[in-house]
Amino acid sequence: MQIPVALERLVFEFSRFPGVGRKTAQRLAFNILRYTTEETQNLTDALTQVKEQIR
C-alpha cells in the first residue's frame, strides 16, 4: 500500500519523539485521520500554544 506523502511526513515527525517507533507513529497518524476538522485544529492550536508560551 502506497502511503500519501503528507501522511508519511506526519508518521516521520511522530517517530522523532523519544520512544515512538514507526508502528506507533503510524497508529497516531491514522488516528488523526479520523479527527474532525475542529479536533485537528484544537491539536495544532495546542502544539503552537505550548511552543510559544512554555520555554
mmCIF entry with sequence, helices, sheets and N, C-alpha, C, O atoms, coordinates in Angstrom:
data_MODEL
# 
_entry.id   MODEL 
# 
_entity.id                         1 
_entity.type                       polymer 
_entity.pdbx_number_of_molecules   1 
# 
_entity_poly.entity_id                      1 
_entity_poly.type                           'polypeptide(L)' 
_entity_poly.nstd_linkage                   no 
_entity_poly.nstd_monomer                   no 
_entity_poly.pdbx_seq_one_letter_code       MQIPVALERLVFEFSRFPGVGRKTAQRLAFNILRYTTEETQNLTDALTQVKEQIR 
_entity_poly.pdbx_seq_one_letter_code_can   MQIPVALERLVFEFSRFPGVGRKTAQRLAFNILRYTTEETQNLTDALTQVKEQIR 
_entity_poly.pdbx_strand_id                 A 
# 
loop_
_entity_poly_seq.entity_id 
_entity_poly_seq.num 
_entity_poly_seq.mon_id 
_entity_poly_seq.hetero 
1 1  MET n 
1 2  GLN n 
1 3  ILE n 
1 4  PRO n 
1 5  VAL n 
1 6  ALA n 
1 7  LEU n 
1 8  GLU n 
1 9  ARG n 
1 10 LEU n 
1 11 VAL n 
1 12 PHE n 
1 13 GLU n 
1 14 PHE n 
1 15 SER n 
1 16 ARG n 
1 17 PHE n 
1 18 PRO n 
1 19 GLY n 
1 20 VAL n 
1 21 GLY n 
1 22 ARG n 
1 23 LYS n 
1 24 THR n 
1 25 ALA n 
1 26 GLN n 
1 27 ARG n 
1 28 LEU n 
1 29 ALA n 
1 30 PHE n 
1 31 ASN n 
1 32 ILE n 
1 33 LEU n 
1 34 ARG n 
1 35 TYR n 
1 36 THR n 
1 37 THR n 
1 38 GLU n 
1 39 GLU n 
1 40 THR n 
1 41 GLN n 
1 42 ASN n 
1 43 LEU n 
1 44 THR n 
1 45 ASP n 
1 46 ALA n 
1 47 LEU n 
1 48 THR n 
1 49 GLN n 
1 50 VAL n 
1 51 LYS n 
1 52 GLU n 
1 53 GLN n 
1 54 ILE n 
1 55 ARG n 
# 
_struct_asym.id          A 
_struct_asym.entity_id   1 
# 
loop_
_struct_conf.conf_type_id 
_struct_conf.id 
_struct_conf.pdbx_PDB_helix_id 
_struct_conf.beg_label_comp_id 
_struct_conf.beg_label_asym_id 
_struct_conf.beg_label_seq_id 
_struct_conf.pdbx_beg_PDB_ins_code 
_struct_conf.end_label_comp_id 
_struct_conf.end_label_asym_id 
_struct_conf.end_label_seq_id 
_struct_conf.pdbx_end_PDB_ins_code 
_struct_conf.beg_auth_comp_id 
_struct_conf.beg_auth_asym_id 
_struct_conf.beg_auth_seq_id 
_struct_conf.end_auth_comp_id 
_struct_conf.end_auth_asym_id 
_struct_conf.end_auth_seq_id 
_struct_conf.pdbx_PDB_helix_class 
_struct_conf.details 
_struct_conf.pdbx_PDB_helix_length 
HELX_P HELX_P1 AA1 VAL A 5  ? SER A 15 ? VAL A 5  SER A 15 1 ? 11 
HELX_P HELX_P2 AA2 ARG A 22 ? LEU A 33 ? ARG A 22 LEU A 33 1 ? 12 
HELX_P HELX_P3 AA3 THR A 37 ? GLN A 53 ? THR A 37 GLN A 53 1 ? 17 
# 
_struct_conf_type.id          HELX_P 
_struct_conf_type.criteria    ? 
_struct_conf_type.reference   ? 
# 
loop_
_atom_site.group_PDB 
_atom_site.id 
_atom_site.type_symbol 
_atom_site.label_atom_id 
_atom_site.label_alt_id 
_atom_site.label_comp_id 
_atom_site.label_asym_id 
_atom_site.label_entity_id 
_atom_site.label_seq_id 
_atom_site.pdbx_PDB_ins_code 
_atom_site.Cartn_x 
_atom_site.Cartn_y 
_atom_site.Cartn_z 
_atom_site.occupancy 
_atom_site.B_iso_or_equiv 
_atom_site.pdbx_formal_charge 
_atom_site.auth_seq_id 
_atom_site.auth_comp_id 
_atom_site.auth_asym_id 
_atom_site.auth_atom_id 
_atom_site.pdbx_PDB_model_num 
ATOM 1   N N  . MET A 1 1  ? 0.841   -1.182 0.000  1.00 0.00 ? 1  MET A N  1 
ATOM 2   C CA . MET A 1 1  ? 0.000   0.000  0.000  1.00 0.00 ? 1  MET A CA 1 
ATOM 3   C C  . MET A 1 1  ? 0.885   1.244  0.000  1.00 0.00 ? 1  MET A C  1 
ATOM 4   O O  . MET A 1 1  ? 1.770   1.387  0.843  1.00 0.00 ? 1  MET A O  1 
ATOM 5   N N  . GLN A 1 2  ? 0.640   2.129  -0.940 1.00 0.00 ? 2  GLN A N  1 
ATOM 6   C CA . GLN A 1 2  ? 1.377   3.382  -1.045 1.00 0.00 ? 2  GLN A CA 1 
ATOM 7   C C  . GLN A 1 2  ? 0.779   4.407  -0.087 1.00 0.00 ? 2  GLN A C  1 
ATOM 8   O O  . GLN A 1 2  ? -0.419  4.681  -0.140 1.00 0.00 ? 2  GLN A O  1 
ATOM 9   N N  . ILE A 1 3  ? 1.606   4.970  0.783  1.00 0.00 ? 3  ILE A N  1 
ATOM 10  C CA . ILE A 1 3  ? 1.150   5.971  1.746  1.00 0.00 ? 3  ILE A CA 1 
ATOM 11  C C  . ILE A 1 3  ? 1.370   7.355  1.138  1.00 0.00 ? 3  ILE A C  1 
ATOM 12  O O  . ILE A 1 3  ? 2.458   7.644  0.640  1.00 0.00 ? 3  ILE A O  1 
ATOM 13  N N  . PRO A 1 4  ? 0.335   8.223  1.175  1.00 0.00 ? 4  PRO A N  1 
ATOM 14  C CA . PRO A 1 4  ? 0.499   9.580  0.641  1.00 0.00 ? 4  PRO A CA 1 
ATOM 15  C C  . PRO A 1 4  ? 1.652   10.318 1.336  1.00 0.00 ? 4  PRO A C  1 
ATOM 16  O O  . PRO A 1 4  ? 1.945   10.070 2.505  1.00 0.00 ? 4  PRO A O  1 
ATOM 17  N N  . VAL A 1 5  ? 2.286   11.209 0.611  1.00 0.00 ? 5  VAL A N  1 
ATOM 18  C CA . VAL A 1 5  ? 3.450   11.938 1.111  1.00 0.00 ? 5  VAL A CA 1 
ATOM 19  C C  . VAL A 1 5  ? 3.127   12.681 2.406  1.00 0.00 ? 5  VAL A C  1 
ATOM 20  O O  . VAL A 1 5  ? 3.924   12.653 3.343  1.00 0.00 ? 5  VAL A O  1 
ATOM 21  N N  . ALA A 1 6  ? 1.984   13.339 2.472  1.00 0.00 ? 6  ALA A N  1 
ATOM 22  C CA . ALA A 1 6  ? 1.618   14.102 3.669  1.00 0.00 ? 6  ALA A CA 1 
ATOM 23  C C  . ALA A 1 6  ? 1.496   13.191 4.886  1.00 0.00 ? 6  ALA A C  1 
ATOM 24  O O  . ALA A 1 6  ? 1.924   13.553 5.982  1.00 0.00 ? 6  ALA A O  1 
ATOM 25  N N  . LEU A 1 7  ? 0.918   12.020 4.696  1.00 0.00 ? 7  LEU A N  1 
ATOM 26  C CA . LEU A 1 7  ? 0.766   11.071 5.797  1.00 0.00 ? 7  LEU A CA 1 
ATOM 27  C C  . LEU A 1 7  ? 2.127   10.511 6.210  1.00 0.00 ? 7  LEU A C  1 
ATOM 28  O O  . LEU A 1 7  ? 2.396   10.337 7.398  1.00 0.00 ? 7  LEU A O  1 
ATOM 29  N N  . GLU A 1 8  ? 2.965   10.235 5.247  1.00 0.00 ? 8  GLU A N  1 
ATOM 30  C CA . GLU A 1 8  ? 4.314   9.742  5.537  1.00 0.00 ? 8  GLU A CA 1 
ATOM 31  C C  . GLU A 1 8  ? 5.107   10.780 6.325  1.00 0.00 ? 8  GLU A C  1 
ATOM 32  O O  . GLU A 1 8  ? 5.870   10.429 7.225  1.00 0.00 ? 8  GLU A O  1 
ATOM 33  N N  . ARG A 1 9  ? 4.931   12.043 5.993  1.00 0.00 ? 9  ARG A N  1 
ATOM 34  C CA . ARG A 1 9  ? 5.623   13.111 6.735  1.00 0.00 ? 9  ARG A CA 1 
ATOM 35  C C  . ARG A 1 9  ? 5.153   13.147 8.184  1.00 0.00 ? 9  ARG A C  1 
ATOM 36  O O  . ARG A 1 9  ? 5.964   13.297 9.097  1.00 0.00 ? 9  ARG A O  1 
ATOM 37  N N  . LEU A 1 10 ? 3.852   13.011 8.397  1.00 0.00 ? 10 LEU A N  1 
ATOM 38  C CA . LEU A 1 10 ? 3.311   13.007 9.754  1.00 0.00 ? 10 LEU A CA 1 
ATOM 39  C C  . LEU A 1 10 ? 3.855   11.817 10.540 1.00 0.00 ? 10 LEU A C  1 
ATOM 40  O O  . LEU A 1 10 ? 4.227   11.961 11.705 1.00 0.00 ? 10 LEU A O  1 
ATOM 41  N N  . VAL A 1 11 ? 3.904   10.659 9.920  1.00 0.00 ? 11 VAL A N  1 
ATOM 42  C CA . VAL A 1 11 ? 4.467   9.468  10.566 1.00 0.00 ? 11 VAL A CA 1 
ATOM 43  C C  . VAL A 1 11 ? 5.928   9.728  10.941 1.00 0.00 ? 11 VAL A C  1 
ATOM 44  O O  . VAL A 1 11 ? 6.357   9.404  12.049 1.00 0.00 ? 11 VAL A O  1 
ATOM 45  N N  . PHE A 1 12 ? 6.676   10.306 10.026 1.00 0.00 ? 12 PHE A N  1 
ATOM 46  C CA . PHE A 1 12 ? 8.084   10.610 10.300 1.00 0.00 ? 12 PHE A CA 1 
ATOM 47  C C  . PHE A 1 12 ? 8.220   11.553 11.493 1.00 0.00 ? 12 PHE A C  1 
ATOM 48  O O  . PHE A 1 12 ? 9.051   11.327 12.373 1.00 0.00 ? 12 PHE A O  1 
ATOM 49  N N  . GLU A 1 13 ? 7.408   12.608 11.525 1.00 0.00 ? 13 GLU A N  1 
ATOM 50  C CA . GLU A 1 13 ? 7.500   13.584 12.617 1.00 0.00 ? 13 GLU A CA 1 
ATOM 51  C C  . GLU A 1 13 ? 7.139   12.948 13.957 1.00 0.00 ? 13 GLU A C  1 
ATOM 52  O O  . GLU A 1 13 ? 7.808   13.207 14.957 1.00 0.00 ? 13 GLU A O  1 
ATOM 53  N N  . PHE A 1 14 ? 6.105   12.128 13.996 1.00 0.00 ? 14 PHE A N  1 
ATOM 54  C CA . PHE A 1 14 ? 5.750   11.434 15.239 1.00 0.00 ? 14 PHE A CA 1 
ATOM 55  C C  . PHE A 1 14 ? 6.869   10.488 15.670 1.00 0.00 ? 14 PHE A C  1 
ATOM 56  O O  . PHE A 1 14 ? 7.152   10.365 16.862 1.00 0.00 ? 14 PHE A O  1 
ATOM 57  N N  . SER A 1 15 ? 7.498   9.829  14.722 1.00 0.00 ? 15 SER A N  1 
ATOM 58  C CA . SER A 1 15 ? 8.538   8.852  15.062 1.00 0.00 ? 15 SER A CA 1 
ATOM 59  C C  . SER A 1 15 ? 9.791   9.511  15.631 1.00 0.00 ? 15 SER A C  1 
ATOM 60  O O  . SER A 1 15 ? 10.661  8.819  16.160 1.00 0.00 ? 15 SER A O  1 
ATOM 61  N N  . ARG A 1 16 ? 9.895   10.812 15.534 1.00 0.00 ? 16 ARG A N  1 
ATOM 62  C CA . ARG A 1 16 ? 11.029  11.539 16.112 1.00 0.00 ? 16 ARG A CA 1 
ATOM 63  C C  . ARG A 1 16 ? 10.901  11.681 17.626 1.00 0.00 ? 16 ARG A C  1 
ATOM 64  O O  . ARG A 1 16 ? 11.889  11.972 18.300 1.00 0.00 ? 16 ARG A O  1 
ATOM 65  N N  . PHE A 1 17 ? 9.691   11.480 18.175 1.00 0.00 ? 17 PHE A N  1 
ATOM 66  C CA . PHE A 1 17 ? 9.507   11.539 19.622 1.00 0.00 ? 17 PHE A CA 1 
ATOM 67  C C  . PHE A 1 17 ? 10.243  10.368 20.272 1.00 0.00 ? 17 PHE A C  1 
ATOM 68  O O  . PHE A 1 17 ? 10.254  9.262  19.731 1.00 0.00 ? 17 PHE A O  1 
ATOM 69  N N  . PRO A 1 18 ? 10.858  10.612 21.433 1.00 0.00 ? 18 PRO A N  1 
ATOM 70  C CA . PRO A 1 18 ? 11.535  9.514  22.132 1.00 0.00 ? 18 PRO A CA 1 
ATOM 71  C C  . PRO A 1 18 ? 10.557  8.380  22.460 1.00 0.00 ? 18 PRO A C  1 
ATOM 72  O O  . PRO A 1 18 ? 9.464   8.625  22.970 1.00 0.00 ? 18 PRO A O  1 
ATOM 73  N N  . GLY A 1 19 ? 10.948  7.169  22.171 1.00 0.00 ? 19 GLY A N  1 
ATOM 74  C CA . GLY A 1 19 ? 10.136  6.003  22.494 1.00 0.00 ? 19 GLY A CA 1 
ATOM 75  C C  . GLY A 1 19 ? 9.021   5.700  21.510 1.00 0.00 ? 19 GLY A C  1 
ATOM 76  O O  . GLY A 1 19 ? 8.274   4.739  21.694 1.00 0.00 ? 19 GLY A O  1 
ATOM 77  N N  . VAL A 1 20 ? 8.900   6.514  20.463 1.00 0.00 ? 20 VAL A N  1 
ATOM 78  C CA . VAL A 1 20 ? 7.857   6.291  19.456 1.00 0.00 ? 20 VAL A CA 1 
ATOM 79  C C  . VAL A 1 20 ? 8.514   5.725  18.206 1.00 0.00 ? 20 VAL A C  1 
ATOM 80  O O  . VAL A 1 20 ? 9.287   6.400  17.527 1.00 0.00 ? 20 VAL A O  1 
ATOM 81  N N  . GLY A 1 21 ? 8.189   4.473  17.922 1.00 0.00 ? 21 GLY A N  1 
ATOM 82  C CA . GLY A 1 21 ? 8.703   3.838  16.717 1.00 0.00 ? 21 GLY A CA 1 
ATOM 83  C C  . GLY A 1 21 ? 7.772   4.083  15.540 1.00 0.00 ? 21 GLY A C  1 
ATOM 84  O O  . GLY A 1 21 ? 6.756   4.768  15.660 1.00 0.00 ? 21 GLY A O  1 
ATOM 85  N N  . ARG A 1 22 ? 8.136   3.517  14.419 1.00 0.00 ? 22 ARG A N  1 
ATOM 86  C CA . ARG A 1 22 ? 7.351   3.728  13.197 1.00 0.00 ? 22 ARG A CA 1 
ATOM 87  C C  . ARG A 1 22 ? 5.915   3.220  13.343 1.00 0.00 ? 22 ARG A C  1 
ATOM 88  O O  . ARG A 1 22 ? 4.976   3.889  12.910 1.00 0.00 ? 22 ARG A O  1 
ATOM 89  N N  . LYS A 1 23 ? 5.741   2.055  13.944 1.00 0.00 ? 23 LYS A N  1 
ATOM 90  C CA . LYS A 1 23 ? 4.401   1.476  14.057 1.00 0.00 ? 23 LYS A CA 1 
ATOM 91  C C  . LYS A 1 23 ? 3.496   2.348  14.934 1.00 0.00 ? 23 LYS A C  1 
ATOM 92  O O  . LYS A 1 23 ? 2.342   2.593  14.582 1.00 0.00 ? 23 LYS A O  1 
ATOM 93  N N  . THR A 1 24 ? 4.012   2.810  16.061 1.00 0.00 ? 24 THR A N  1 
ATOM 94  C CA . THR A 1 24 ? 3.231   3.696  16.926 1.00 0.00 ? 24 THR A CA 1 
ATOM 95  C C  . THR A 1 24 ? 2.949   5.009  16.212 1.00 0.00 ? 24 THR A C  1 
ATOM 96  O O  . THR A 1 24 ? 1.845   5.544  16.306 1.00 0.00 ? 24 THR A O  1 
ATOM 97  N N  . ALA A 1 25 ? 3.933   5.524  15.504 1.00 0.00 ? 25 ALA A N  1 
ATOM 98  C CA . ALA A 1 25 ? 3.747   6.763  14.747 1.00 0.00 ? 25 ALA A CA 1 
ATOM 99  C C  . ALA A 1 25 ? 2.650   6.598  13.698 1.00 0.00 ? 25 ALA A C  1 
ATOM 100 O O  . ALA A 1 25 ? 1.855   7.512  13.480 1.00 0.00 ? 25 ALA A O  1 
ATOM 101 N N  . GLN A 1 26 ? 2.605   5.443  13.053 1.00 0.00 ? 26 GLN A N  1 
ATOM 102 C CA . GLN A 1 26 ? 1.543   5.178  12.076 1.00 0.00 ? 26 GLN A CA 1 
ATOM 103 C C  . GLN A 1 26 ? 0.186   5.139  12.760 1.00 0.00 ? 26 GLN A C  1 
ATOM 104 O O  . GLN A 1 26 ? -0.788  5.680  12.236 1.00 0.00 ? 26 GLN A O  1 
ATOM 105 N N  . ARG A 1 27 ? 0.111   4.506  13.925 1.00 0.00 ? 27 ARG A N  1 
ATOM 106 C CA . ARG A 1 27 ? -1.158  4.452  14.657 1.00 0.00 ? 27 ARG A CA 1 
ATOM 107 C C  . ARG A 1 27 ? -1.645  5.852  15.005 1.00 0.00 ? 27 ARG A C  1 
ATOM 108 O O  . ARG A 1 27 ? -2.824  6.167  14.844 1.00 0.00 ? 27 ARG A O  1 
ATOM 109 N N  . LEU A 1 28 ? -0.732  6.687  15.480 1.00 0.00 ? 28 LEU A N  1 
ATOM 110 C CA . LEU A 1 28 ? -1.098  8.061  15.818 1.00 0.00 ? 28 LEU A CA 1 
ATOM 111 C C  . LEU A 1 28 ? -1.591  8.815  14.582 1.00 0.00 ? 28 LEU A C  1 
ATOM 112 O O  . LEU A 1 28 ? -2.611  9.501  14.628 1.00 0.00 ? 28 LEU A O  1 
ATOM 113 N N  . ALA A 1 29 ? -0.864  8.681  13.494 1.00 0.00 ? 29 ALA A N  1 
ATOM 114 C CA . ALA A 1 29 ? -1.225  9.386  12.263 1.00 0.00 ? 29 ALA A CA 1 
ATOM 115 C C  . ALA A 1 29 ? -2.578  8.921  11.729 1.00 0.00 ? 29 ALA A C  1 
ATOM 116 O O  . ALA A 1 29 ? -3.403  9.745  11.335 1.00 0.00 ? 29 ALA A O  1 
ATOM 117 N N  . PHE A 1 30 ? -2.810  7.613  11.712 1.00 0.00 ? 30 PHE A N  1 
ATOM 118 C CA . PHE A 1 30 ? -4.089  7.105  11.221 1.00 0.00 ? 30 PHE A CA 1 
ATOM 119 C C  . PHE A 1 30 ? -5.234  7.507  12.145 1.00 0.00 ? 30 PHE A C  1 
ATOM 120 O O  . PHE A 1 30 ? -6.362  7.696  11.691 1.00 0.00 ? 30 PHE A O  1 
ATOM 121 N N  . ASN A 1 31 ? -4.949  7.639  13.432 1.00 0.00 ? 31 ASN A N  1 
ATOM 122 C CA . ASN A 1 31 ? -5.969  8.107  14.364 1.00 0.00 ? 31 ASN A CA 1 
ATOM 123 C C  . ASN A 1 31 ? -6.348  9.555  14.056 1.00 0.00 ? 31 ASN A C  1 
ATOM 124 O O  . ASN A 1 31 ? -7.525  9.913  14.102 1.00 0.00 ? 31 ASN A O  1 
ATOM 125 N N  . ILE A 1 32 ? -5.369  10.374 13.749 1.00 0.00 ? 32 ILE A N  1 
ATOM 126 C CA . ILE A 1 32 ? -5.639  11.777 13.428 1.00 0.00 ? 32 ILE A CA 1 
ATOM 127 C C  . ILE A 1 32 ? -6.489  11.891 12.165 1.00 0.00 ? 32 ILE A C  1 
ATOM 128 O O  . ILE A 1 32 ? -7.262  12.839 12.027 1.00 0.00 ? 32 ILE A O  1 
ATOM 129 N N  . LEU A 1 33 ? -6.358  10.951 11.256 1.00 0.00 ? 33 LEU A N  1 
ATOM 130 C CA . LEU A 1 33 ? -7.196  10.974 10.047 1.00 0.00 ? 33 LEU A CA 1 
ATOM 131 C C  . LEU A 1 33 ? -8.681  10.884 10.384 1.00 0.00 ? 33 LEU A C  1 
ATOM 132 O O  . LEU A 1 33 ? -9.529  11.336 9.615  1.00 0.00 ? 33 LEU A O  1 
ATOM 133 N N  . ARG A 1 34 ? -8.988  10.298 11.537 1.00 0.00 ? 34 ARG A N  1 
ATOM 134 C CA . ARG A 1 34 ? -10.394 10.173 11.948 1.00 0.00 ? 34 ARG A CA 1 
ATOM 135 C C  . ARG A 1 34 ? -10.896 11.401 12.693 1.00 0.00 ? 34 ARG A C  1 
ATOM 136 O O  . ARG A 1 34 ? -12.093 11.521 12.954 1.00 0.00 ? 34 ARG A O  1 
ATOM 137 N N  . TYR A 1 35 ? -9.994  12.312 13.037 1.00 0.00 ? 35 TYR A N  1 
ATOM 138 C CA . TYR A 1 35 ? -10.391 13.533 13.739 1.00 0.00 ? 35 TYR A CA 1 
ATOM 139 C C  . TYR A 1 35 ? -11.265 14.396 12.835 1.00 0.00 ? 35 TYR A C  1 
ATOM 140 O O  . TYR A 1 35 ? -11.132 14.395 11.611 1.00 0.00 ? 35 TYR A O  1 
ATOM 141 N N  . THR A 1 36 ? -12.158 15.129 13.484 1.00 0.00 ? 36 THR A N  1 
ATOM 142 C CA . THR A 1 36 ? -12.900 16.152 12.749 1.00 0.00 ? 36 THR A CA 1 
ATOM 143 C C  . THR A 1 36 ? -11.946 17.319 12.485 1.00 0.00 ? 36 THR A C  1 
ATOM 144 O O  . THR A 1 36 ? -10.863 17.389 13.067 1.00 0.00 ? 36 THR A O  1 
ATOM 145 N N  . THR A 1 37 ? -12.348 18.212 11.621 1.00 0.00 ? 37 THR A N  1 
ATOM 146 C CA . THR A 1 37 ? -11.535 19.400 11.358 1.00 0.00 ? 37 THR A CA 1 
ATOM 147 C C  . THR A 1 37 ? -11.323 20.197 12.635 1.00 0.00 ? 37 THR A C  1 
ATOM 148 O O  . THR A 1 37 ? -10.235 20.722 12.871 1.00 0.00 ? 37 THR A O  1 
ATOM 149 N N  . GLU A 1 38 ? -12.355 20.288 13.455 1.00 0.00 ? 38 GLU A N  1 
ATOM 150 C CA . GLU A 1 38 ? -12.251 21.029 14.714 1.00 0.00 ? 38 GLU A CA 1 
ATOM 151 C C  . GLU A 1 38 ? -11.246 20.363 15.661 1.00 0.00 ? 38 GLU A C  1 
ATOM 152 O O  . GLU A 1 38 ? -10.441 21.049 16.291 1.00 0.00 ? 38 GLU A O  1 
ATOM 153 N N  . GLU A 1 39 ? -11.292 19.049 15.762 1.00 0.00 ? 39 GLU A N  1 
ATOM 154 C CA . GLU A 1 39 ? -10.354 18.335 16.630 1.00 0.00 ? 39 GLU A CA 1 
ATOM 155 C C  . GLU A 1 39 ? -8.911  18.509 16.143 1.00 0.00 ? 39 GLU A C  1 
ATOM 156 O O  . GLU A 1 39 ? -7.991  18.670 16.945 1.00 0.00 ? 39 GLU A O  1 
ATOM 157 N N  . THR A 1 40 ? -8.731  18.476 14.840 1.00 0.00 ? 40 THR A N  1 
ATOM 158 C CA . THR A 1 40 ? -7.402  18.676 14.273 1.00 0.00 ? 40 THR A CA 1 
ATOM 159 C C  . THR A 1 40 ? -6.902  20.082 14.564 1.00 0.00 ? 40 THR A C  1 
ATOM 160 O O  . THR A 1 40 ? -5.736  20.272 14.909 1.00 0.00 ? 40 THR A O  1 
ATOM 161 N N  . GLN A 1 41 ? -7.775  21.059 14.426 1.00 0.00 ? 41 GLN A N  1 
ATOM 162 C CA . GLN A 1 41 ? -7.395  22.439 14.713 1.00 0.00 ? 41 GLN A CA 1 
ATOM 163 C C  . GLN A 1 41 ? -7.058  22.615 16.188 1.00 0.00 ? 41 GLN A C  1 
ATOM 164 O O  . GLN A 1 41 ? -6.112  23.327 16.526 1.00 0.00 ? 41 GLN A O  1 
ATOM 165 N N  . ASN A 1 42 ? -7.823  21.972 17.069 1.00 0.00 ? 42 ASN A N  1 
ATOM 166 C CA . ASN A 1 42 ? -7.537  22.042 18.503 1.00 0.00 ? 42 ASN A CA 1 
ATOM 167 C C  . ASN A 1 42 ? -6.143  21.490 18.811 1.00 0.00 ? 42 ASN A C  1 
ATOM 168 O O  . ASN A 1 42 ? -5.412  22.060 19.621 1.00 0.00 ? 42 ASN A O  1 
ATOM 169 N N  . LEU A 1 43 ? -5.783  20.392 18.171 1.00 0.00 ? 43 LEU A N  1 
ATOM 170 C CA . LEU A 1 43 ? -4.465  19.798 18.378 1.00 0.00 ? 43 LEU A CA 1 
ATOM 171 C C  . LEU A 1 43 ? -3.365  20.735 17.887 1.00 0.00 ? 43 LEU A C  1 
ATOM 172 O O  . LEU A 1 43 ? -2.378  20.950 18.591 1.00 0.00 ? 43 LEU A O  1 
ATOM 173 N N  . THR A 1 44 ? -3.523  21.287 16.706 1.00 0.00 ? 44 THR A N  1 
ATOM 174 C CA . THR A 1 44 ? -2.498  22.187 16.180 1.00 0.00 ? 44 THR A CA 1 
ATOM 175 C C  . THR A 1 44 ? -2.398  23.455 17.021 1.00 0.00 ? 44 THR A C  1 
ATOM 176 O O  . THR A 1 44 ? -1.303  23.976 17.234 1.00 0.00 ? 44 THR A O  1 
ATOM 177 N N  . ASP A 1 45 ? -3.531  23.949 17.497 1.00 0.00 ? 45 ASP A N  1 
ATOM 178 C CA . ASP A 1 45 ? -3.515  25.126 18.375 1.00 0.00 ? 45 ASP A CA 1 
ATOM 179 C C  . ASP A 1 45 ? -2.769  24.830 19.670 1.00 0.00 ? 45 ASP A C  1 
ATOM 180 O O  . ASP A 1 45 ? -1.985  25.655 20.137 1.00 0.00 ? 45 ASP A O  1 
ATOM 181 N N  . ALA A 1 46 ? -3.008  23.658 20.252 1.00 0.00 ? 46 ALA A N  1 
ATOM 182 C CA . ALA A 1 46 ? -2.343  23.280 21.500 1.00 0.00 ? 46 ALA A CA 1 
ATOM 183 C C  . ALA A 1 46 ? -0.832  23.161 21.299 1.00 0.00 ? 46 ALA A C  1 
ATOM 184 O O  . ALA A 1 46 ? -0.060  23.606 22.148 1.00 0.00 ? 46 ALA A O  1 
ATOM 185 N N  . LEU A 1 47 ? -0.408  22.570 20.192 1.00 0.00 ? 47 LEU A N  1 
ATOM 186 C CA . LEU A 1 47 ? 1.022   22.452 19.905 1.00 0.00 ? 47 LEU A CA 1 
ATOM 187 C C  . LEU A 1 47 ? 1.666   23.826 19.732 1.00 0.00 ? 47 LEU A C  1 
ATOM 188 O O  . LEU A 1 47 ? 2.748   24.086 20.259 1.00 0.00 ? 47 LEU A O  1 
ATOM 189 N N  . THR A 1 48 ? 1.000   24.690 18.997 1.00 0.00 ? 48 THR A N  1 
ATOM 190 C CA . THR A 1 48 ? 1.520   26.036 18.778 1.00 0.00 ? 48 THR A CA 1 
ATOM 191 C C  . THR A 1 48 ? 1.584   26.813 20.082 1.00 0.00 ? 48 THR A C  1 
ATOM 192 O O  . THR A 1 48 ? 2.574   27.488 20.365 1.00 0.00 ? 48 THR A O  1 
ATOM 193 N N  . GLN A 1 49 ? 0.524   26.714 20.875 1.00 0.00 ? 49 GLN A N  1 
ATOM 194 C CA . GLN A 1 49 ? 0.453   27.444 22.135 1.00 0.00 ? 49 GLN A CA 1 
ATOM 195 C C  . GLN A 1 49 ? 1.548   27.002 23.105 1.00 0.00 ? 49 GLN A C  1 
ATOM 196 O O  . GLN A 1 49 ? 2.192   27.843 23.730 1.00 0.00 ? 49 GLN A O  1 
ATOM 197 N N  . VAL A 1 50 ? 1.761   25.715 23.234 1.00 0.00 ? 50 VAL A N  1 
ATOM 198 C CA . VAL A 1 50 ? 2.791   25.237 24.160 1.00 0.00 ? 50 VAL A CA 1 
ATOM 199 C C  . VAL A 1 50 ? 4.183   25.679 23.699 1.00 0.00 ? 50 VAL A C  1 
ATOM 200 O O  . VAL A 1 50 ? 5.035   26.005 24.525 1.00 0.00 ? 50 VAL A O  1 
ATOM 201 N N  . LYS A 1 51 ? 4.408   25.692 22.410 1.00 0.00 ? 51 LYS A N  1 
ATOM 202 C CA . LYS A 1 51 ? 5.707   26.116 21.885 1.00 0.00 ? 51 LYS A CA 1 
ATOM 203 C C  . LYS A 1 51 ? 5.935   27.606 22.128 1.00 0.00 ? 51 LYS A C  1 
ATOM 204 O O  . LYS A 1 51 ? 7.051   28.016 22.446 1.00 0.00 ? 51 LYS A O  1 
ATOM 205 N N  . GLU A 1 52 ? 4.894   28.414 21.982 1.00 0.00 ? 52 GLU A N  1 
ATOM 206 C CA . GLU A 1 52 ? 5.016   29.859 22.143 1.00 0.00 ? 52 GLU A CA 1 
ATOM 207 C C  . GLU A 1 52 ? 5.067   30.291 23.604 1.00 0.00 ? 52 GLU A C  1 
ATOM 208 O O  . GLU A 1 52 ? 5.746   31.264 23.932 1.00 0.00 ? 52 GLU A O  1 
ATOM 209 N N  . GLN A 1 53 ? 4.363   29.585 24.487 1.00 0.00 ? 53 GLN A N  1 
ATOM 210 C CA . GLN A 1 53 ? 4.206   30.058 25.856 1.00 0.00 ? 53 GLN A CA 1 
ATOM 211 C C  . GLN A 1 53 ? 5.115   29.380 26.869 1.00 0.00 ? 53 GLN A C  1 
ATOM 212 O O  . GLN A 1 53 ? 5.341   29.923 27.950 1.00 0.00 ? 53 GLN A O  1 
ATOM 213 N N  . ILE A 1 54 ? 5.635   28.218 26.545 1.00 0.00 ? 54 ILE A N  1 
ATOM 214 C CA . ILE A 1 54 ? 6.471   27.493 27.501 1.00 0.00 ? 54 ILE A CA 1 
ATOM 215 C C  . ILE A 1 54 ? 7.873   27.378 26.919 1.00 0.00 ? 54 ILE A C  1 
ATOM 216 O O  . ILE A 1 54 ? 8.078   26.800 25.851 1.00 0.00 ? 54 ILE A O  1 
ATOM 217 N N  . ARG A 1 55 ? 8.798   27.922 27.621 1.00 0.00 ? 55 ARG A N  1 
ATOM 218 C CA . ARG A 1 55 ? 10.189  27.931 27.134 1.00 0.00 ? 55 ARG A CA 1 
ATOM 219 C C  . ARG A 1 55 ? 11.080  27.225 28.112 1.00 0.00 ? 55 ARG A C  1 
ATOM 220 O O  . ARG A 1 55 ? 12.286  27.124 27.888 1.00 0.00 ? 55 ARG A O  1 
# 
